[in-house]
Amino acid sequence: MTHATPGMADDPPDDDTHTALAARLGLVVGRLNRRIRIDGRESVPPLQLSALVTVEQRGPLRLSELARREAVTAPTMSRVLAALDDQGLVVRTVDPDDARGVLITLSAKGAEVLKEVRNHRTALVARRLGRLDAAQLAAVHDALPALEALLVDDAANPGTDRV
């Protein structure tokens, strides 16, 4: 299934087309994400949740590495980790390569919280998808590979794709 988009038929897209598409996509993704966060009413704030996901995917991590990946300062990440630690969502262990350093890993409780948040968010999106007609659902399905490709980090600058 293909969809004709002005300026995107057989001609290579120009910078104006990319800019307009980027603005529209950013608005839609941002608003959908905000709706999901609002409807989700998670007990874990967005930066803490993001840090948990990063630790899950990339851990164990030192505070400095986690701060860099989350694009925040080390003092900010220190406060985030203190809150996560207080809730029992992360585990701090001594870095075996440097006894002065600490490695952050996800606790069992942290993994459970992430699972619950993901399940709840999936249900919220599924309800929204249920409002679409068959053609709109097919369009979303067909767009997923391209949207997923947008998530690939720039290998030279990991973390620079965050706003």
C-alpha positions as CSV (number, residue, x, y, z in Angstrom):
1,M,0.0,0.0,0.0
2,T,1.5,3.3,-1.0
3,H,0.3,6.8,-0.2
4,A,0.9,9.7,-2.5
5,T,2.4,12.7,-0.7
6,P,2.9,16.0,-2.4
7,G,6.6,16.3,-3.4
8,M,7.3,12.7,-2.6
9,A,6.1,10.8,-5.6
10,D,8.9,9.9,-7.9
11,D,10.9,13.1,-7.4
12,P,13.6,13.1,-4.7
13,P,12.2,15.0,-1.7
14,D,13.7,18.5,-1.2
15,D,14.7,20.1,2.1
16,D,11.3,22.0,2.4
17,T,9.4,18.7,2.1
18,H,11.6,17.1,4.8
19,T,11.2,20.1,7.1
20,A,7.4,20.1,6.7
21,L,7.2,16.4,7.2
22,A,9.5,16.6,10.2
23,A,7.4,19.4,11.8
24,R,4.1,17.4,11.3
25,L,5.6,14.1,12.5
26,G,7.2,15.8,15.6
27,L,3.8,17.4,16.4
28,V,1.9,14.1,16.1
29,V,4.5,12.0,18.0
30,G,4.8,14.6,20.7
31,R,1.1,15.0,21.2
32,L,0.5,11.2,21.2
33,N,3.3,10.7,23.7
34,R,1.9,13.4,25.9
35,R,-1.6,11.9,25.7
36,I,-0.2,8.5,26.7
37,R,1.7,9.9,29.6
38,I,-1.3,11.9,30.8
39,D,-3.7,8.9,30.4
40,G,-1.2,6.5,31.9
41,R,-0.9,8.4,35.2
42,E,2.4,6.6,35.9
43,S,3.8,7.0,39.4
44,V,7.3,7.3,37.9
45,P,8.1,10.7,36.4
46,P,9.3,10.8,32.7
47,L,13.0,11.3,33.3
48,Q,13.1,8.6,35.9
49,L,11.2,6.3,33.5
50,S,13.6,7.1,30.7
51,A,16.6,6.4,33.0
52,L,15.1,3.1,33.9
53,V,14.7,2.1,30.3
54,T,18.2,3.2,29.5
55,V,19.6,1.2,32.4
56,E,17.5,-1.8,31.3
57,Q,18.8,-1.6,27.7
58,R,22.4,-0.5,28.2
59,G,23.2,-1.3,31.8
60,P,25.1,-1.7,34.0
61,L,26.0,1.9,33.7
62,R,28.0,4.5,35.6
63,L,26.2,7.7,36.6
64,S,28.2,9.7,34.2
65,E,27.4,7.4,31.3
66,L,23.7,7.4,32.2
67,A,23.7,11.2,32.4
68,R,25.3,11.5,29.0
69,R,22.8,9.1,27.4
70,E,19.9,10.9,29.0
71,A,21.4,14.3,28.0
72,V,21.3,15.7,31.5
73,T,24.0,16.9,34.0
74,A,25.6,14.5,36.5
75,P,23.9,16.4,39.4
76,T,20.5,16.0,37.8
77,M,21.1,12.3,37.2
78,S,22.4,11.9,40.7
79,R,19.0,13.2,42.0
80,V,17.1,10.9,39.6
81,L,19.1,7.9,40.7
82,A,18.6,8.8,44.4
83,A,14.8,8.8,43.8
84,L,15.0,5.5,41.9
85,D,17.1,4.0,44.6
86,D,14.7,5.2,47.3
87,Q,11.9,3.4,45.5
88,G,14.0,0.2,45.1
89,L,13.9,0.4,41.3
90,V,17.7,0.3,40.7
91,V,20.7,-1.4,42.4
92,R,24.0,0.3,42.9
93,T,27.1,-1.9,43.0
94,V,30.8,-1.2,43.2
95,D,32.4,-1.1,39.7
96,P,34.8,-4.1,39.6
97,D,37.2,-2.1,37.3
98,D,37.3,1.0,39.6
99,A,36.4,0.6,43.3
100,R,35.6,4.4,43.4
101,G,32.9,4.0,40.8
102,V,29.3,2.7,41.1
103,L,27.4,0.7,38.5
104,I,23.7,1.1,38.2
105,T,21.5,-1.9,37.2
106,L,17.8,-2.5,37.2
107,S,16.3,-4.2,40.2
108,A,13.6,-6.8,40.0
109,K,11.1,-4.2,41.2
110,G,12.3,-1.8,38.5
111,A,11.8,-4.4,35.8
112,E,8.3,-5.1,37.1
113,V,7.5,-1.3,37.1
114,L,8.7,-1.1,33.5
115,K,6.6,-4.1,32.5
116,E,3.5,-2.5,34.1
117,V,4.0,0.8,32.4
118,R,4.6,-0.8,29.0
119,N,1.4,-3.0,29.4
120,H,-0.7,0.0,30.4
121,R,0.7,2.2,27.6
122,T,0.2,-0.6,25.1
123,A,-3.5,-0.9,26.2
124,L,-3.9,2.9,25.8
125,V,-2.5,2.9,22.3
126,A,-4.5,-0.2,21.4
127,R,-7.7,1.7,22.4
128,R,-6.7,4.6,20.2
129,L,-5.9,2.3,17.3
130,G,-9.4,0.8,17.8
131,R,-10.9,4.2,16.7
132,L,-9.2,4.0,13.3
133,D,-10.7,2.5,10.1
134,A,-9.1,-0.3,8.2
135,A,-7.3,2.0,5.8
136,Q,-5.8,4.1,8.6
137,L,-4.7,1.0,10.5
138,A,-3.0,-0.3,7.3
139,A,-1.3,3.0,6.8
140,V,0.0,2.9,10.4
141,H,1.2,-0.7,9.9
142,D,2.9,0.2,6.7
143,A,4.7,3.2,8.2
144,L,6.1,1.3,11.2
145,P,9.4,0.1,9.5
146,A,10.2,3.7,8.5
147,L,9.3,5.0,11.9
148,E,11.4,2.4,13.6
149,A,14.3,3.4,11.3
150,L,14.1,6.9,12.8
151,L,15.0,5.4,16.2
152,V,18.4,4.3,15.1
153,D,21.0,6.3,17.0
154,D,23.7,8.2,15.1
155,A,26.6,5.9,15.9
156,A,29.0,8.8,16.1
157,N,26.8,10.8,18.5
158,P,24.6,8.6,20.7
159,G,22.1,10.5,22.6
160,T,22.1,13.5,20.2
161,D,18.7,12.6,18.8
162,R,16.9,13.7,22.0
163,V,15.2,17.0,22.3
